[in-house]
Amino acid sequence: MRRQTRPILLATAIGLALSGCGESTSSSAGPGYNQGTPVVEPTTFDQKKLVANLTDNVFTPTFQQFADKASGQTAVIKAYCDLETAFDPTLQDDAAKTARDEALLAAQNSWKEAMVSWQHAELMIVGPLLADDKALRKDIYSWPDTNYCNVDQDVAYFAEGEINGVPYDISKRSDKRRGLDALEYLLFNSELDHSCSAAASGEILAQWNTLEDQQRRIMRCQYAVEVSTDLKATSERLMFEWAGEQGYAAKLKNAGESGSEFTTVTEAVNLISDALFYMTEELKDYKLATPLGLFANQCGTEVCPQAVESRFAEHSIENIQANIAAFEQIFLGQGTDSEDTTGFDDFLDEQDASQTKEVMLQGIADAKAATDALNGSLQQALDEDTAGVTNTHAKVKDVTDELKNDFIQKLALELPKTSAGDND
């Protein structure tokens, strides 16, 4: 089992072919494929229609919804920070404190809405979100590769307005200091001391823990405004690279046509199916198996509530629910306000694999039910209902096992490299 998050690339062709289904084959392969390896092209199913429906009615609305949520939260966070900056704790003004607290709650809720939207998009990491080692995706959300010490450092750098004499520019900073994960830390972490070790804090944080609480709250909220403004710009860049005239959505829909970077439509379908494997590594392994202690975590190999995904916001269960919902939406091709519901379920029916479809649909339903049965936060469930979290992991694994085996084989698709050797 590979423990690092890596880009999902198209794997070396495994040469699986369906018998008796009237397929034609092509000896030319597209990006990421082994040149010269035949690519199965079923003749009875309209793969182009599948790609078009998922692109136009599932992926694009999801990315647009996230961009809308990211854009809207900037004003909400600024409204909170304005009240935080004006708040004087020495005056004991209950009305001002209530207004400040309500504004903070509104900012936190805006983050939750944006996060749920993004957790749907996590099942759609293709094109611009996959390029350059997922650089754009990490600018939006770098988990599980987070570093909250880095966030604390940039709170202080931003307050100073410069780094070593160079004006502060968040767009030039590493992804661990930006995005939804940085915002979660800034908006939900009530511990005001920095998260760095003594060796890692550096000169910029040398006096941080001695500052007045209110000063630290103000500095954090001001940086939260900056992070949210950057996230808005990043979400707009995603929409431009995805839906622009020369965007990746058009490239997907033109797959197999003259001049396309995809020699066959199957290559585009395979790219989309690769994205579904988020369920295998990130969801099953990182979000569930790791805090359960099935893999090493910061507690060793024991149940570890602090190893969950959204530990400050206690939003991990909602994230998992959104992931499973997005997987189901792609599988069924159920877009927003669209009559077209061409999905992978239809592809399986056409390939005489309706039994595989039914097994996967039941698996999805069971995974949703197991997750919905968890009470409180995932941290609480790990403490009080370890069996329930273990059951959720098992039900998600049922889906991913089917995904890695019958789903791929019946549709003559290829495993992404990150899952090709995974027998878990």
MIVEX-182983 format. One record per residue: y, z, x negated of N, C-alpha, C in turn; residue in one letter. Coordinates in steps of 0.05 Angstrom, whole numbers, plus 5000, padded with zeros to 4 digits. Atoms other than C-alpha are relative to their C-alpha. Example, Ala and Ser with C-alpha at 12.3 -4.5 7.8 and 13.67 -1.06 7.14 Angstrom:
2
4976 5000 4982 4910 5156 4754 5024 5000 4982 a
4976 4999 5016 4979 5143 4727 5022 5014 5015 s
% end
This chain:
424
4976 5000 4983 5000 5000 5000 5025 5000 4982 m
4976 5000 5015 5066 4980 4971 5020 5019 5012 r
4982 4980 4989 5117 5036 4978 5029 4992 5001 r
4972 5007 5000 5181 4999 4965 5005 4979 5022 q
4992 5020 4981 5219 4958 5016 5006 4975 4985 t
4996 5025 5014 5217 4886 4995 5007 4979 5020 r
4995 5021 4982 5242 4822 5025 4974 4988 5011 p
5023 5012 4988 5192 4792 5073 5000 4970 4994 i
5001 5028 5008 5174 4725 5042 4976 4987 5013 l
5023 5014 4990 5127 4672 5066 4978 5001 4980 l
5022 4996 5019 5059 4684 5035 4987 4975 4992 a
5016 5022 5008 5014 4638 4998 4981 4993 5023 t
5015 5009 4977 4977 4596 5049 4971 5009 4999 a
5028 4991 4999 4910 4624 5071 4982 4980 5013 i
5017 5022 4992 4886 4559 5100 4984 5005 5024 g
5016 4996 4975 4864 4586 5167 5005 4978 5019 l
4997 5022 4981 4852 4531 5216 4984 5006 5025 a
5014 4996 4975 4832 4533 5289 4982 4976 5004 l
5018 5022 4995 4772 4493 5309 5000 4994 5030 s
5004 5009 4972 4766 4452 5373 5025 5002 5016 g
4976 4997 4984 4840 4459 5393 5018 4975 4997 c
4985 5025 5002 4864 4389 5375 5023 5001 4982 g
4977 4998 5018 4909 4408 5316 5002 4976 4982 e
4996 5019 5021 4939 4359 5269 5010 5016 4976 s
4991 4985 5024 4955 4379 5197 5019 4983 4984 t
4981 5013 5018 5009 4363 5147 4995 5010 4972 s
5005 4991 5027 5000 4365 5072 5026 5008 4986 s
4975 4992 5012 5074 4378 5059 5008 5027 5010 s
4993 4972 4993 5099 4450 5059 5029 5005 4996 a
4972 4994 5002 5167 4480 5068 5006 5023 4982 g
4992 4979 5019 5205 4535 5033 4982 5024 5001 p
5016 4976 5001 5162 4593 5009 4970 4994 5003 g
5028 5007 4997 5096 4556 5020 4989 4988 4975 y
5014 5012 5022 5045 4533 4971 4999 4970 5004 n
4998 5029 4997 5060 4459 4961 4972 4987 5000 q
5025 5015 4998 5003 4413 4982 4980 5013 5018 g
5019 4987 4982 4969 4464 5027 5004 4991 5028 t
4996 5010 4972 4956 4436 5097 5012 5022 5018 p
4988 4982 4981 4998 4468 5151 4991 4992 5028 v
5010 5006 4973 4966 4473 5220 5022 4996 5019 v
4980 5005 4980 5008 4442 5274 4986 4995 5027 e
5012 5005 4974 4979 4453 5344 5015 4979 5016 p
4987 5022 4986 4992 4393 5387 5005 5007 5029 t
4998 4994 4971 4987 4427 5455 5023 5020 5007 t
4979 4980 4995 5040 4482 5448 5027 4991 4989 f
4973 5008 5008 5114 4468 5444 5013 5022 4983 d
4990 4979 5018 5131 4510 5383 5031 4998 4998 q
4971 5004 5002 5201 4480 5382 5014 5015 5023 k
4989 4985 4977 5214 4510 5451 4999 5030 4994 k
5002 4972 5008 5189 4577 5425 5023 5008 4981 l
4979 4994 5020 5237 4575 5366 5027 5000 5013 v
4974 5002 4987 5295 4553 5409 5006 5024 5019 a
4996 4978 4981 5284 4607 5462 5005 5026 4984 n
4996 4976 5015 5277 4663 5411 5027 5000 4985 l
4974 5002 5015 5337 4638 5371 5024 5005 5019 t
4977 4999 4982 5384 4628 5430 5001 5024 5019 d
5000 4981 4978 5362 4680 5480 4990 5028 4991 n
5008 4974 5010 5335 4737 5437 5016 5008 4975 v
4987 4992 5025 5362 4737 5366 5031 4999 5003 f
4970 5003 4999 5433 4711 5379 5013 5022 5018 t
4988 4979 4984 5448 4759 5437 4998 5028 4987 p
5004 4975 5014 5420 4817 5396 5021 5003 4978 t
4980 4999 5022 5465 4801 5336 5028 5002 5012 f
4973 4998 4988 5525 4791 5382 5005 5027 5012 q
4997 4973 4989 5513 4857 5417 5006 5020 4978 q
4994 4982 5022 5511 4892 5350 5028 4996 4990 f
4973 5005 5009 5575 4858 5328 5020 5012 5019 a
4982 4988 4980 5608 4880 5393 5001 5031 4997 d
5001 4971 5003 5585 4952 5383 5014 5009 4974 k
4988 4994 5026 5606 4952 5310 5031 4998 5002 a
4971 5004 4997 5675 4925 5329 5012 5022 5016 s
4989 4980 4982 5685 4975 5385 5001 5028 4988 g
5001 4972 5009 5667 5037 5346 5023 5007 4981 q
4979 4995 5018 5724 5029 5296 5023 5015 5013 t
4977 4986 4985 5778 5049 5347 4992 5028 5008 a
5009 4973 4991 5735 5107 5372 5000 5019 4977 v
5001 4982 5024 5725 5135 5302 5028 5006 4991 i
4972 4995 5008 5799 5126 5286 5013 5020 5019 k
4988 4981 4981 5818 5163 5350 4991 5029 4993 a
5010 4974 5008 5774 5221 5328 5014 5009 4974 y
4988 4992 5026 5802 5221 5257 5030 5007 5003 c
4972 4993 4995 5874 5221 5283 5003 5028 5010 d
5000 4972 4990 5859 5285 5321 4991 5020 4979 l
5009 4982 5022 5822 5315 5262 5022 5004 4980 e
4978 4998 5019 5880 5300 5216 5023 5018 5010 t
4978 4984 4989 5930 5332 5264 4992 5029 5007 a
5009 4974 4991 5887 5392 5279 5006 5021 4978 f
4994 4978 5018 5910 5458 5249 4983 5024 5008 d
5018 4978 4992 5854 5511 5250 5014 5027 5001 p
4987 4974 5001 5904 5567 5237 5015 5006 5026 t
4985 4996 4976 5939 5557 5304 4983 5010 5023 l
5018 4991 4979 5878 5574 5346 5007 4987 5027 q
4992 5015 4976 5897 5520 5396 4974 4989 5013 d
5025 5007 4987 5837 5516 5443 5000 4972 5011 d
4998 5026 4988 5861 5453 5477 4998 4978 4978 a
5002 5019 5022 5870 5417 5410 4972 4998 4989 a
5027 5000 5010 5802 5439 5387 4981 4986 5019 k
5017 5013 4980 5769 5416 5452 5004 4969 4998 t
4994 5028 5002 5804 5348 5446 4987 4988 4975 a
5011 5009 5025 5782 5342 5373 4969 4998 5003 r
5029 5000 4997 5710 5360 5390 4990 4978 5018 d
5008 5021 4982 5707 5312 5448 5002 4973 4987 e
4996 5026 5014 5734 5256 5405 4977 4996 4979 a
5022 5003 5019 5681 5271 5352 4974 4992 5014 l
5023 5007 4985 5627 5268 5405 5000 4971 5009 l
4998 5028 4993 5653 5201 5428 4994 4982 4976 a
5006 5015 5025 5651 5176 5356 4970 5000 4994 a
5029 4998 5005 5580 5201 5349 4984 4982 5020 q
5013 5016 4980 5560 5167 5414 5003 4970 4994 n
4996 5029 5007 5591 5101 5391 4981 4992 4977 s
5019 5006 5021 5549 5106 5328 4972 4997 5011 w
5027 5002 4989 5486 5118 5369 4996 4973 5015 k
5002 5026 4987 5500 5056 5411 4997 4978 4980 e
5002 5020 5020 5511 5014 5350 4973 5001 4986 a
5026 4997 5013 5448 5042 5318 4977 4989 5016 m
5021 5010 4982 5404 5027 5378 5001 4969 4999 v
4998 5029 5001 5431 4956 5378 4989 4989 4973 s
5010 5010 5026 5417 4949 5303 4970 5003 4998 w
5029 4996 5002 5347 4977 5310 4985 4978 5014 q
5011 5024 4989 5332 4918 5355 5001 4977 4980 h
4996 5021 5020 5359 4872 5301 4982 5003 4976 a
5018 4996 5023 5314 4904 5249 4974 4984 5002 e
5024 5017 4996 5256 4864 5280 5007 4970 4997 l
4991 5028 5001 5296 4800 5268 5013 4994 4973 m
4989 5005 5026 5308 4800 5193 4991 4973 4989 i
5006 5027 5009 5309 4726 5179 5027 4988 4990 v
4976 5014 5008 5358 4677 5148 5019 5016 4984 g
4979 4986 5016 5423 4710 5125 4993 5029 4995 p
5007 4972 5004 5393 4779 5133 4977 5003 4980 l
5022 5000 5019 5335 4760 5088 5009 4991 4972 l
4991 5012 5026 5375 4724 5034 5009 5020 4980 a
4990 4984 5022 5392 4753 4967 4990 5029 5001 d
5013 4974 4999 5342 4810 4971 5012 5018 5023 d
4990 4987 4976 5368 4828 5041 5027 5013 4996 k
4974 4988 5007 5438 4841 5014 5017 5006 5025 a
4984 4997 4976 5473 4831 5081 4988 5022 5018 l
5013 4979 4984 5422 4874 5118 5006 5027 4988 r
4996 4974 5012 5431 4930 5067 5029 5009 5002 k
4972 4993 4996 5507 4927 5073 5004 5012 5028 d
4999 4989 4973 5496 4941 5147 4984 5026 5002 i
5018 4977 4998 5439 4991 5139 4981 5000 4976 y
5016 5001 5025 5407 5008 5072 4975 5018 5001 s
5024 4983 4998 5354 5058 5097 4975 4983 4996 w
5004 4973 5010 5304 5078 5070 5012 5006 4972 p
4988 4996 5027 5342 5068 5004 5028 5011 5003 d
4974 4988 4996 5398 5117 5019 5007 5019 4977 t
4991 4982 5021 5440 5160 4972 5026 5014 5010 n
4977 4987 4988 5486 5211 5005 5019 5012 4980 y
4982 4992 5022 5513 5235 4939 5020 4977 4995 c
4982 5023 5003 5542 5164 4932 5021 5000 5021 n
4981 4999 4978 5575 5172 5000 5022 5021 4994 v
4981 4978 5007 5607 5238 4979 5020 4991 4978 d
4983 5010 5022 5633 5206 4915 5021 4981 5010 q
4980 5020 4991 5666 5149 4953 5020 5012 5020 d
4980 4986 4984 5698 5197 5002 5023 5009 4982 v
4979 4991 5019 5735 5226 4942 5014 4977 4987 a
4987 5024 5012 5748 5158 4910 5020 4988 5020 y
4982 5012 4980 5777 5131 4975 5025 5017 5004 f
4977 4983 4997 5822 5192 4982 5019 4997 4977 a
4983 5005 5023 5848 5179 4912 5012 4972 5000 e
4990 5027 4998 5857 5105 4928 4993 4982 4977 g
5007 5016 5023 5828 5081 4863 4975 5011 4986 e
5022 4992 5017 5769 5083 4815 5006 4991 4972 i
4993 5007 5027 5787 5086 4742 5023 4980 4998 n
4976 5016 5001 5854 5055 4755 4999 4974 5017 g
5003 5024 4983 5827 4999 4800 5001 5008 5029 v
4997 4993 4971 5848 5000 4874 4973 5001 5013 p
5025 4998 4986 5791 5023 4918 4996 4977 5019 y
5008 5022 4983 5755 4966 4954 4972 5004 5009 d
5027 4994 4990 5695 4984 4997 4982 4976 4999 i
5017 5024 5000 5671 4912 4999 4988 4995 4972 s
5011 5004 5027 5658 4917 4924 4981 5023 4993 k
5016 4977 5005 5619 4982 4930 4971 4994 5008 r
5028 5004 4995 5543 4988 4933 4993 5006 5029 s
5007 4997 4972 5507 4985 5000 4994 5029 5007 d
5007 4972 4994 5487 5059 4994 5025 5016 5008 k
4975 4986 4994 5561 5078 5003 5012 4989 5026 r
4989 5015 4978 5570 5035 5065 4980 5000 5024 r
5019 5006 4979 5540 5018 5132 4994 5023 5019 g
5007 4981 4980 5508 5055 5189 4989 5027 4989 l
5011 4975 5012 5472 5105 5144 5022 5017 4989 d
4977 4984 5009 5537 5126 5111 5016 5012 5023 a
4986 4989 4976 5570 5133 5179 4985 5023 5013 l
5015 4977 4989 5514 5177 5204 5006 5025 4984 e
4995 4976 5017 5524 5224 5145 5028 5011 5005 y
4972 4991 4997 5599 5226 5155 5006 5012 5027 l
4994 4991 4973 5598 5237 5230 4982 5023 5010 l
5018 4981 4989 5538 5282 5239 4993 5023 4982 f
5008 4979 5019 5529 5324 5176 5022 5022 5000 n
4981 4978 4998 5562 5391 5188 5003 5016 4973 s
4999 4987 5027 5548 5415 5116 5022 4986 4984 e
4977 5012 5013 5614 5403 5080 4998 4999 4970 l
5004 5003 5029 5590 5415 5009 4987 4973 4994 d
5010 5026 5006 5572 5351 4973 4969 5001 4996 h
5030 5002 5002 5499 5327 4968 4990 4994 4972 s
5008 5007 5027 5499 5314 4893 4989 5024 4984 c
5008 4979 5020 5463 5353 4839 5024 5004 4982 s
4978 4994 5018 5508 5385 4787 5003 4977 4979 a
4999 5021 5020 5489 5329 4738 5011 4974 5012 a
4993 5026 4988 5503 5273 4788 5028 5000 5013 a
4976 4999 4984 5567 5297 4821 5023 4986 4986 s
4979 5014 5015 5613 5272 4765 5027 5015 5003 g
4973 4988 4999 5686 5289 4754 5013 4998 5027 e
4987 5004 4974 5707 5262 4821 4994 5021 5020 i
5008 4979 4981 5670 5317 4858 5001 5028 4987 l
5000 4975 5014 5682 5373 4808 5012 5023 5016 a
4987 4979 4984 5728 5411 4855 4994 4998 5030 q
5004 5005 4972 5701 5385 4921 4992 5026 5016 w
5010 4977 4985 5663 5448 4942 5020 5023 5002 n
4979 4979 4999 5725 5491 4930 5023 4993 5019 t
4978 5008 4982 5770 5452 4977 4997 5014 5027 l
5001 4989 4973 5788 5479 5046 4983 4983 5018 e
5018 5014 4982 5740 5460 5101 5015 4977 5015 d
4986 5020 4985 5793 5423 5141 5008 4977 4983 q
4993 5022 5018 5815 5382 5081 4976 4982 4996 q
5024 5016 5004 5743 5360 5070 4993 4985 5026 r
5005 5014 4975 5735 5343 5144 5018 4975 5002 r
4981 5022 4998 5797 5300 5142 4993 4977 4980 i
5007 5020 5020 5776 5264 5078 4975 4984 5009 m
5024 5014 4991 5708 5249 5108 5006 4982 5024 r
4995 5017 4977 5735 5224 5174 5016 4976 4993 c
4985 5023 5009 5785 5179 5138 4982 4979 4987 q
5019 5019 5012 5729 5149 5098 4982 4988 5022 y
5016 5011 4977 5689 5141 5163 5014 4977 5013 a
4985 5022 4989 5745 5098 5190 4998 4975 4982 v
5003 5022 5019 5741 5055 5127 4973 4988 5001 e
5027 5010 4998 5666 5049 5132 4996 4984 5026 v
5003 5014 4975 5669 5029 5205 5016 4974 5000 s
4985 5025 5002 5723 4977 5190 4984 4980 4983 t
5017 5017 5017 5678 4949 5135 4976 4990 5016 d
5024 5007 4985 5618 4949 5182 5008 4978 5021 l
4990 5021 4982 5659 4909 5233 5002 4973 4986 k
4998 5025 5015 5674 4857 5180 4973 4989 4992 a
5026 5008 5008 5602 4855 5158 4985 4988 5024 t
5013 5010 4976 5577 4845 5230 5012 4972 5007 s
4988 5026 4994 5627 4788 5238 4989 4978 4980 e
5011 5019 5019 5600 4756 5174 4972 4992 5008 r
5027 5007 4990 5530 4760 5203 5002 4980 5022 l
4998 5019 4978 5552 4725 5266 5008 4972 4990 m
4991 5026 5011 5587 4670 5225 4977 4986 4986 f
5022 5012 5015 5527 4659 5180 4976 4993 5018 e
5022 5005 4982 5479 4660 5239 5008 4978 5021 w
4993 5017 4977 5516 4625 5296 5021 4979 4995 a
4980 5020 5006 5568 4583 5261 4989 4972 5001 g
5008 5028 4997 5567 4507 5264 4977 4993 4980 e
5021 5005 5020 5525 4506 5200 4983 5025 4996 q
5014 4975 5002 5493 4573 5215 4969 4997 5000 g
5029 5001 5003 5420 4592 5207 4986 4995 5027 y
5012 5005 4974 5406 4590 5282 4995 4970 5004 a
5003 5029 4998 5418 4515 5281 4978 4990 4982 a
5021 5009 5019 5373 4507 5220 4972 5006 5012 k
5026 4994 4988 5316 4543 5256 4993 4980 5022 l
5005 5018 4977 5323 4500 5318 4995 4971 4992 k
5004 5028 5010 5324 4436 5276 4975 4998 4983 n
5024 5001 5017 5259 4454 5241 4983 4976 5006 a
5018 5023 4996 5214 4394 5230 5015 4974 5003 g
4985 5025 4997 5270 4344 5239 5009 4989 4973 e
4992 5012 5025 5295 4296 5186 5023 5015 4988 s
4979 4986 5015 5337 4332 5133 4998 5030 5003 g
5002 4971 4997 5314 4401 5155 4987 5013 4976 s
5012 4985 5022 5296 4453 5103 4972 5009 5008 e
5027 4994 4990 5234 4466 5146 4986 4974 5005 f
5015 5025 4997 5184 4409 5139 4987 4999 5027 t
5013 4999 4974 5148 4432 5202 5012 5022 5017 t
4991 4978 4982 5165 4474 5263 4984 5025 4995 v
5017 4977 5006 5107 4519 5244 5012 5018 4979 t
4987 4983 5021 5145 4542 5183 5021 5018 5012 e
4980 4984 4986 5202 4566 5228 4986 5022 5016 a
5015 4980 4984 5152 4601 5274 4989 5021 4981 v
5012 4981 5019 5119 4633 5213 5022 5019 4990 n
4978 4983 5009 5187 4659 5189 5006 5022 5021 l
4995 4981 4979 5198 4692 5256 4978 5020 5002 i
5023 4981 4999 5128 4722 5257 5001 5019 4977 s
4997 4982 5022 5141 4750 5188 5018 5024 5007 d
4981 4979 4994 5199 4790 5216 4987 5022 5017 a
5014 4980 4983 5152 4824 5266 4985 5021 4983 l
5015 4982 5017 5117 4857 5206 5017 5024 4992 f
4985 4975 5002 5174 4908 5205 4984 5023 5012 y
5017 4980 4987 5126 4945 5251 4980 5012 4981 m
5022 4991 5018 5076 4951 5194 5010 5019 4979 t
4992 4984 5023 5114 4978 5134 5022 5019 5008 e
4978 4983 4995 5181 5004 5157 4995 5020 5023 e
5004 4982 4977 5161 5032 5226 4975 5017 4996 l
5025 4985 5001 5088 5052 5217 4999 5018 4975 k
5003 4986 5025 5091 5073 5144 5024 5019 4994 d
4977 4984 5008 5162 5097 5130 5010 5019 5022 y
4989 4983 4979 5184 5124 5198 4980 5021 5011 k
5020 4982 4989 5118 5156 5218 4981 5012 4980 l
5020 4990 5018 5066 5161 5164 5012 5018 4978 a
4987 4984 5022 5114 5187 5110 5007 5028 5009 t
4994 4972 4992 5142 5247 5149 4975 5015 5009 p
5025 4987 4993 5071 5260 5173 4984 5010 4976 l
5014 4992 5025 5050 5269 5100 4977 4982 4993 g
5022 5019 5007 5002 5209 5100 5007 4985 4975 l
4990 5010 5026 5044 5183 5042 5017 5022 4988 f
4984 4979 5014 5081 5224 4990 5029 5000 5011 a
4973 4997 4991 5148 5251 5013 5013 5023 4984 n
4987 4979 5016 5198 5303 4988 4987 5027 5003 q
5015 4976 4997 5152 5357 5013 4972 4999 4986 c
5026 5004 5012 5093 5329 4974 4983 4981 5017 g
5016 5016 4981 5039 5304 5021 4995 5017 5025 t
5001 4984 4976 5053 5352 5078 5018 4990 5022 e
4982 5006 4979 5086 5345 5145 5028 5008 4991 v
4973 4996 5012 5160 5339 5127 5022 4990 5019 c
4979 5008 4981 5213 5339 5182 5025 4987 4987 p
4977 5011 5013 5268 5324 5132 4996 4972 4989 q
5006 5027 5009 5234 5258 5114 5003 4979 5022 a
4996 5019 4978 5251 5226 5181 5023 4981 4994 v
4980 5021 5004 5297 5166 5187 5029 5011 5005 e
4973 4992 4993 5360 5191 5223 5001 5031 5003 s
5003 4971 4999 5356 5265 5205 5026 5014 5007 r
4975 4987 4993 5430 5281 5212 5007 4997 5029 f
4994 5006 4972 5439 5249 5280 4976 5008 5018 a
5024 4994 4985 5368 5269 5302 4995 4977 5020 e
5001 5024 4983 5361 5198 5328 4975 4983 4993 h
5023 5016 5010 5294 5177 5298 4983 4990 5023 s
5017 5009 4978 5255 5173 5364 5013 4976 5014 i
4985 5023 4987 5309 5128 5395 4998 4975 4983 e
5003 5023 5017 5305 5083 5334 4972 4987 5003 n
5028 5011 4997 5229 5076 5341 4997 4987 5027 i
5001 5012 4974 5236 5062 5415 5013 4973 5000 q
4986 5025 5002 5286 5007 5400 4983 4979 4985 a
5017 5018 5016 5240 4977 5347 4977 4988 5017 n
5022 5009 4984 5181 4974 5395 5009 4982 5023 i
4989 5016 4978 5224 4946 5451 5007 4972 4990 a
4993 5026 5011 5249 4890 5405 4975 4984 4994 a
5026 5014 5005 5178 4873 5383 4989 4988 5026 f
5010 5010 4974 5158 4867 5456 5017 4977 5010 e
4982 5021 4991 5219 4825 5472 4994 4973 4986 q
5007 5024 5015 5202 4775 5417 4973 4990 5008 i
5027 5008 4993 5128 4775 5435 5000 4986 5027 f
4999 5012 4973 5144 4759 5508 5021 4978 5003 l
4979 5020 4998 5204 4715 5493 5020 5006 5022 g
4983 4992 4978 5245 4754 5543 5029 5004 4990 q
4973 4999 5009 5317 4739 5528 5019 5011 5021 g
4979 4990 4983 5382 4761 5559 5010 4978 5019 t
4990 5019 4980 5400 4725 5624 4990 4972 4995 d
5011 5027 5005 5353 4668 5609 4975 4997 5017 s
5024 5006 4984 5301 4635 5653 4977 4993 4982 e
5021 5008 5018 5263 4612 5592 4988 5026 4988 d
5013 4977 5011 5212 4664 5571 4977 4992 4981 t
5021 5009 5019 5172 4624 5520 4998 5019 4977 t
5003 4981 5022 5143 4674 5472 4973 4997 4987 g
5025 5002 5014 5084 4687 5427 4976 5005 5019 f
5021 4996 4980 5044 4709 5488 4991 4973 5011 d
5007 5027 4990 5048 4637 5514 4985 4984 4978 d
5013 5013 5022 5028 4611 5445 4971 5008 4999 f
5028 4990 5001 4966 4655 5446 4984 4989 5024 l
5014 5012 4977 4948 4631 5517 4992 4971 4994 d
5005 5028 5005 4954 4559 5495 4978 4996 4979 e
5020 5002 5021 4908 4573 5436 4974 5013 5008 q
5024 4987 4989 4854 4603 5481 4996 5027 4988 d
5002 4973 5012 4870 4672 5454 5013 5020 5019 a
4988 4982 4980 4890 4706 5519 4991 5029 4996 s
5010 4973 5004 4846 4765 5501 5016 5015 4979 q
4982 4988 5021 4887 4777 5437 5026 5007 5012 t
4974 4994 4987 4950 4773 5479 4998 5026 5016 k
5003 4977 4983 4924 4825 5528 4996 5026 4983 e
5003 4977 5018 4902 4872 5472 5026 5008 4988 v
4974 4994 5011 4971 4867 5441 5019 5012 5020 m
4983 4989 4979 5007 4879 5506 4992 5028 5007 l
5009 4973 4994 4964 4940 5520 5008 5018 4977 q
4993 4984 5024 4977 4964 5448 5030 5006 5001 g
4971 4995 4998 5052 4956 5458 5006 5021 5021 i
4995 4981 4979 5050 4994 5523 4991 5028 4992 a
5010 4974 5009 5009 5050 5491 5019 5012 4979 d
4981 4990 5020 5057 5055 5432 5026 5010 5012 a
4976 4991 4986 5116 5059 5479 4995 5027 5014 k
5006 4975 4985 5082 5113 5521 4998 5023 4981 a
5003 4978 5020 5064 5154 5459 5026 5009 4989 a
4973 4993 5010 5135 5151 5433 5016 5014 5021 t
4985 4987 4978 5165 5168 5501 4990 5028 5005 d
5011 4973 4994 5119 5229 5505 5010 5021 4980 a
4990 4980 5019 5152 5261 5444 5025 5013 5011 l
4977 4985 4989 5201 5315 5464 5019 5008 4978 n
4979 4992 5019 5267 5331 5430 5003 4979 4978 g
4997 5018 5023 5279 5302 5361 4973 4996 4986 s
5025 5004 5016 5226 5274 5314 4995 5024 4982 l
5004 4976 5016 5239 5334 5269 4987 5022 5016 q
5012 4979 4983 5223 5381 5327 4971 4993 5006 q
5027 5009 4993 5162 5340 5346 4981 5005 4976 a
5017 4996 5023 5135 5343 5275 4993 5030 4996 l
5005 4971 5001 5142 5419 5277 4982 5010 5022 d
5012 4988 4976 5117 5431 5347 4978 4984 5013 e
5020 5018 4988 5075 5371 5366 4991 4979 4980 d
5010 5018 5021 5045 5342 5303 4980 4980 5011 t
5020 5017 4988 4988 5315 5344 5012 4976 5015 a
4986 5022 4985 5037 5275 5387 5011 4979 4982 g
4989 5019 5019 5070 5244 5327 4977 4984 4987 v
5024 5014 5011 5001 5228 5297 4990 4980 5020 t
5009 5019 4980 4982 5195 5363 5019 4976 5001 n
4981 5023 5000 5046 5153 5361 4994 4982 4976 t
5007 5016 5023 5028 5131 5291 4975 4983 5005 h
5026 5014 4995 4957 5113 5313 5004 4976 5020 a
4995 5021 4981 4983 5072 5372 5016 4977 4988 k
4985 5021 5014 5033 5034 5329 4981 4985 4982 v
5020 5013 5018 4976 5021 5279 4982 4981 5015 k
5017 5018 4984 4934 4991 5335 5014 4973 5003 d
4985 5025 4997 4989 4940 5346 5001 4984 4974 v
4997 5014 5026 4999 4925 5272 4973 4989 4990 t
5027 5010 5008 4924 4918 5260 4995 4974 5014 d
5004 5024 4985 4921 4866 5315 5019 4978 4990 e
4980 5019 5011 4984 4833 5287 4990 4987 4974 l
5009 5009 5027 4954 4827 5217 4974 4984 5002 k
5027 5013 4998 4887 4800 5242 4999 4979 5021 n
5004 5021 4979 4875 4765 5308 5025 4984 5006 d
4975 5015 4994 4948 4747 5321 5004 4978 4980 f
4996 5020 5021 4956 4712 5254 4979 4979 5000 i
5021 5019 5002 4888 4680 5255 5000 4981 5024 q
5001 5017 4976 4890 4654 5327 5023 4979 5000 k
4977 5019 5001 4959 4622 5315 5001 4985 4974 l
5000 5014 5025 4940 4597 5246 5026 5003 4984 a
4976 4994 5015 5000 4631 5216 4993 5014 4974 l
5005 4988 5025 5007 4665 5149 5012 5028 4998 e
4990 4973 5005 5015 4738 5129 5024 4999 4980 l
4980 4997 5021 5079 4757 5093 4987 5014 4976 p
5012 4989 5025 5066 4777 5021 4997 5030 5001 k
5001 4971 4999 5081 4850 5036 4977 5010 5015 t
5023 4991 4984 5022 4853 5084 4974 4986 4993 s
5023 5016 5005 4974 4803 5054 4977 5017 4989 a
5021 4983 5012 4936 4857 5015 4998 5027 5013 g
4999 4974 4987 4947 4913 5065 4976 5003 5019 d
5023 4996 4983 4882 4938 5095 5002 5026 5016 n
4996 4975 4985 4911 5001 5125 5000 4994 5030 d
% end
